[in-house]
Amino acid sequence: MQAQIQALLVAQGGAGGEAGGPNMRPHMEVAKPAIFNGEAGKVGGFITACRLFVRMKMRGNTVEEQVQWVLSYVQEGSADVWKENVMEELEAGEIEYEIVEELLTSLRKEFGGGEEESVKAAELRKIEQEEKSMEEFVQEFKRAARGSGYEGRPLMEEFRGS
């Protein structure tokens, strides 16, 4: 009985480590996105987390499955109402996504827009080095600068003022 269980696990790529031979990739954990509730300042992080998960764990799934998976993390607040509208349109055949990126683009347009840029700009203006190392500070500044609308000389001035 124990041998049969071990054989099944090996056949499924589980215990035993020999399954699939040398070409089998090791199991990788990928974080799932946090629930998205429509906050403009969080749409970019949500989309990035979804893209990463879909690329790493859902490549073999259909576009419909990928879209439904992303929508399952869109909950609460104005995002929930938006999701219900999208689901109704999908079920009625009014819209169809050829790739999951189309849904993510629609999500960014709906919840990002100028509000996300103003949130990023405000965040950029608030950054201070405090007790961070220079490398930590620079990385935090770069992260906040993406999508803030600042570039060139105004961005350098914000960095100097931090």
C-alpha positions in Angstrom: 0.0 0.0 0.0 2.8 2.4 1.0 4.6 1.7 -2.3 1.4 2.5 -4.3 1.0 5.8 -2.5 4.6 6.7 -3.2 4.3 5.7 -6.8 1.2 8.0 -7.2 3.0 10.9 -5.5 6.0 10.5 -7.8 3.7 10.2 -10.9 2.0 13.5 -9.9 5.3 15.3 -9.2 4.9 15.1 -5.4 7.1 13.4 -2.9 10.1 11.5 -4.0 11.8 14.3 -5.9 12.5 12.1 -8.9 9.3 12.8 -10.8 9.8 14.4 -14.2 13.5 13.8 -14.2 16.1 16.6 -14.5 13.9 18.9 -16.7 11.3 19.4 -14.0 11.4 22.8 -12.4 11.3 23.1 -8.6 8.0 24.2 -7.0 7.9 28.0 -6.7 5.6 29.9 -4.3 4.1 33.1 -5.7 2.2 35.5 -3.6 -1.4 36.1 -4.4 -2.6 39.7 -4.7 -4.4 41.4 -1.8 -8.1 42.1 -2.2 -8.6 45.2 -4.3 -11.4 47.5 -3.2 -11.0 50.3 -5.7 -8.5 52.5 -3.9 -6.7 54.5 -6.6 -3.3 54.3 -4.8 -3.4 50.5 -4.8 -4.4 49.7 -8.3 -0.8 49.6 -9.6 0.3 47.1 -7.0 -2.7 45.0 -7.5 -2.2 44.8 -11.2 1.5 43.9 -10.8 0.7 41.1 -8.3 -2.0 39.7 -10.7 0.4 39.8 -13.7 3.1 38.0 -11.8 0.8 35.3 -10.5 -0.8 34.7 -13.9 2.6 34.5 -15.6 4.0 32.2 -13.0 1.1 30.0 -12.1 -1.6 30.2 -14.8 0.1 30.1 -18.1 -1.8 26.9 -19.1 -5.2 28.2 -18.1 -7.7 29.7 -20.5 -8.1 33.5 -20.7 -11.5 33.1 -19.3 -10.1 31.3 -16.2 -7.4 34.0 -15.8 -10.0 36.8 -16.0 -12.3 35.0 -13.5 -9.3 34.5 -11.1 -8.4 38.2 -11.3 -12.1 39.2 -10.7 -12.2 37.0 -7.7 -9.7 39.4 -6.0 -11.8 42.5 -6.9 -14.1 42.9 -3.9 -15.7 45.5 -1.7 -16.5 49.2 -2.3 -16.7 50.6 -5.8 -14.5 47.8 -7.2 -17.2 45.3 -6.3 -19.8 47.2 -8.3 -17.4 47.5 -11.3 -16.8 43.7 -11.1 -20.5 42.9 -11.1 -20.9 45.1 -14.2 -18.0 43.4 -16.0 -19.3 39.9 -15.1 -22.8 40.8 -16.4 -21.2 42.1 -19.7 -19.1 38.9 -20.0 -22.1 36.6 -19.4 -24.2 38.6 -21.9 -21.4 38.4 -24.5 -21.1 42.2 -24.7 -17.4 42.0 -24.0 -14.7 39.4 -24.5 -11.1 39.5 -23.5 -8.5 38.0 -25.8 -5.8 38.2 -23.2 -6.0 38.9 -19.4 -4.0 42.1 -19.9 -7.1 43.7 -21.5 -9.0 43.3 -18.2 -6.0 44.7 -16.3 -5.9 47.7 -18.6 -9.6 48.3 -18.1 -9.1 48.0 -14.3 -6.3 50.6 -14.4 -8.4 53.0 -16.5 -11.3 52.7 -14.2 -9.5 53.0 -10.9 -6.1 54.6 -11.7 -6.3 57.6 -13.9 -5.2 60.9 -12.6 -6.0 60.0 -9.0 -3.2 57.4 -9.0 -0.8 59.9 -10.3 -1.7 62.5 -7.7 -1.4 59.9 -4.9 2.0 58.9 -6.2 3.1 62.5 -6.4 2.0 63.2 -2.9 3.8 60.1 -1.7 6.9 61.2 -3.5 6.9 64.6 -1.7 6.5 62.9 1.7 9.5 60.6 1.4 12.4 61.2 3.8 15.6 59.3 4.3 15.4 59.2 8.1 17.3 56.2 9.3 17.2 54.3 6.0 20.5 53.5 4.2 21.0 55.5 1.0 20.3 52.4 -1.1 17.0 51.8 0.7 16.1 55.4 0.3 16.9 55.5 -3.4 14.9 52.3 -4.1 11.9 53.8 -2.2 12.2 57.1 -4.1 12.3 55.2 -7.4 9.3 53.2 -6.5 7.3 56.3 -5.6 8.6 58.2 -8.7 7.1 55.6 -11.1 3.7 56.9 -12.1 4.0 60.2 -10.2 4.1 62.3 -13.3 7.5 63.7 -12.3 10.5 63.4 -14.6 13.6 65.3 -15.5 14.5 68.4 -13.5 11.4 68.5 -11.3 12.1 64.9 -10.3 15.7 65.8 -9.4 14.4 68.7 -7.3 12.1 66.4 -5.4 15.0 64.0 -4.7 17.2 66.9 -3.5 14.4 68.2 -1.3 13.9 64.8 0.4 
